[in-house]
Amino acid sequence: MTTIAERRNAAQHDSPGQPGAASNRPGRSKARALRRRRILVGWSFILPNFLGFALFTLVPVIAAFVLAFMHWDAYNAPTWAGIDNFTRLIGDDSFHVALANTCLYALGHVPLTLAIALGLALLLNQKLRGIAFFRVAIFFPYITSLVAVAIVWNMLFNPTTGPVNQFLHLIGIADAPGWTASTTWALPAVIITSVWRDMGYYMVLFLAGLQAIPHEYYEAAEVDGAGRWQKFWNVTLPSLRPTTFLVLVLLSVSSFKVFDLIFVMTQGGPGRATLVLSQLIYQDGIINGQFGYSSAISLVLFVIVLIVTVFQFKLQQRRER
Amino acid sequence: MRMKRTLIAAGTVTAALILAGCAGTPSSNAGGSSSGKTTLSISVWNYDKTPEFKALFDAFEKANPSITIQPVDILAANYEDKVTTMLAGGDTTDIITVKNLTDYAGYASKKQFLNVNDIAKDLPADKIPALKDYDFKGVHYAIPYRQDFSVLFYNKDMFTTAGVADPANLTWKEFAADAQKLTTGSGADKVYGAYLHTWNSIVQGYAAAQTGGSPLSGKYDWMKDQYDLTLGMQKAGTTLDWATANSQQTSYQTMFETGKAAMVPMGTWLIAPLLADAKTGTNKINWGIAPLPQIKANGKIVTDGGPTGFGINKTAKNVAAAKKFLAFAAGQEGAKAVASIGIVPAYHSDAITKQYFGLEGMPQDAISKTAYNPDEVNLDSPVSSTAAQIGTILNEEHQLIMTGSKSVDDGIAEMESRVKSEGLVK
């Protein structure tokens, strides 16, 4: 990065009007020294964080990329596997199941959380006495321990004695779903729990976005005779676009990486009904000691997340044009 | 220029600090043989709540005053993962406690432990039946100190009240019939005749041990009858259904101690907590143990079980002391220490049995004593490097069968096709 001062210095010394090369040299070296100093200062600010990142994230990530092409039990020396791990992946039934479940989870979790968080933000973006209480109440699930959330929702979803099904019976649904005990309903149950947990956090992001919209826009719209719906559609939504984009990216990435909630709630069961990629990685790597194969799966997961994110960025760029 | 120098200095200091942090070696007890005293480190789980370790360590230290034991305490739930990580990181803990045979297969196939055939050879194999369970391709990588097996825990008072004869030698069919007679009440007050825990071993392990079927065979038709029986009981409501037990994470110990179930087939590891809870007053029931119900009614008691043992880390610093400990733990002295708190030791002898039944609160009837000496204790699964992966598949299909998502036949067919397609059996 060159600063204006630097460019000015450089321009002074290198200007074509300068006579003689001899007087030119010390000036140039001074500029270079200054520049180097600036770079060093810049680095010194980034360095502490970068070192931590490099040590605990970058190096393991690169190691995982290499490991994906090896057989390794985490103890004995790794052996080269070529694309063995990937050919195994293509034929691995559990991988197909986990991939499908991960996509289904994302398809359910992303739009639902987005819509509910936006709805709540609109509802709570009012100047009412005690509104802060409701905002905190809705944010609360996000700061609650995930294990507690998973265990409590497991109880709520209990097919026979759980309050959810008792309520469903009460309103006349005789054949209530088996939730976490049923292969069909386990994934929806997990999605519902995760939406409930995450909505508060994304609501706060949307609230911040809403409060940044200048009031004049709404006044202008009102002058033009816009109704509530038109104001939402033509003022609120377009103004929220940067926030929506951020929420969308964060949500998609977290959906594809989901692990903790499922691990505590269902452990991937019943059968493989809620098995997701992260859990398969854990199972094949940590439990079965096949670190090469589990690295190959994580590489695939990485590529999926990358594609989804790049696609969203491209879409956003096109919209902004 | 001055600023530059400061920066470089700062950078050097930061780098030095980071390197120092990374290279942090356990300096205090590495080597551990200063002033003639050896410090032996042993990995254990939930040290405070697993009294067998302390009993064993105290007895060993008393017999060997020159050796001090340093337990490396690990949370039980994370034990396997943590040990895997430790060993991969070159940890020098001398002795690793082997929690189950699936883990053992992993350590042995990776050759992470020392060959201890020399210790195994000197031990009385006839008194330690579990010794052979650790034979991995002719090499012992660990030595057992306890051997648990499945028995039937039953609530004596509930049997008397219902007028049912004590379960001296039941078949599984008779077990189901008794469960029917012992089931009472409904809703929140319901008392189940039996509680069958959610583990796949409760169906598959018993079937394997009593029919001779093996999870490594790739053929699972031998599970069918046991599944039909279990699902039948679930349907009749004589046992808590699998889905509820699983979603509530039901504790088998609580089910039994609170009198919610009259019969609980479970490993002998449940005896020690029942004795301990009786002392504190949490467990007030009048209980006994009976032989595990049988598939074949030929009078022989065949049950499933497996050893717990110790292995010596390949990177151990105190190998001689570690070998001494392994031999001690497997032998009579170790057995005495373990049995003193209600744990079933690997070493069997009349004296140990007598000591065991002399414990305060231990049932004294003849049925319990018969149950304590089964004719055959078979492994759920032979030791193999593919055991963990096959186990995962069998457990996933178990869940599908128990929740009714798949019929027994479809579930078994799926097990067979999956272990084949993943190349786990030939």
Interface residues (C-beta under 8 A of the other chain):
Chain A: R37 L40 V41 S44 L47 P48 L51 L55 D73 A74 Y75 N76 G91 D92 D93 S94 I151 N154 M155 F157 N158 P159 T160 T161 G162 G178 W179 T180 A181 S182 T183 G268 G269 P270 G271 R272 A273 Q283 I286 I287 N288 G289
Chain B: M3 K4 L7 A10 G11 T14 I18 E80 D81 T84 T85 L87 A88 G106 K110 K111 Q112 D241 W242 A243 T244 N246 S247 Q248 Q249 A388 Q389 T392 E396 E397 Q399 L400 M402 T403 S405 K406 R418 S421 E422
